[in-house]
């Protein structure tokens, strides 16, 4: 729903946060990404090898599907 201005992008990058959307080099399987989420570069997101239901500070797993909540931030290089 939102687009980042050049100023917003610069501020977030200085703070070490990813841009709005999905970064480069990501591998994502069986995942629902809600709107306005920030997924950093080179992240791997998959429910493989994890419980069918899990609550984590950055994400949730429900019925074997990873859910990145609205406005969620997944730092660069994160492996889920």
Protein Blocks (a to p, Z undefined) as FASTA:
>chain_A
ZZcdfklmmmmmmnopacehjdehiacehiacdehiacdehiacdfehiafbdcdfkbcc
eehiacddehiacdehiaZZ
